């Protein structure tokens, strides 16, 4: 797929600008950031 982004276009209404998956991590074998 090719997606052209021209300017500040909201690509998916209702979703945050920063995905929550960026806050999930594994620390000492435990998953943190899911709450």
ABEGO torsion letter per residue (X at the ends): XBBBBBEBBBABBGBBABBAAAABBBBGGBBBGAX
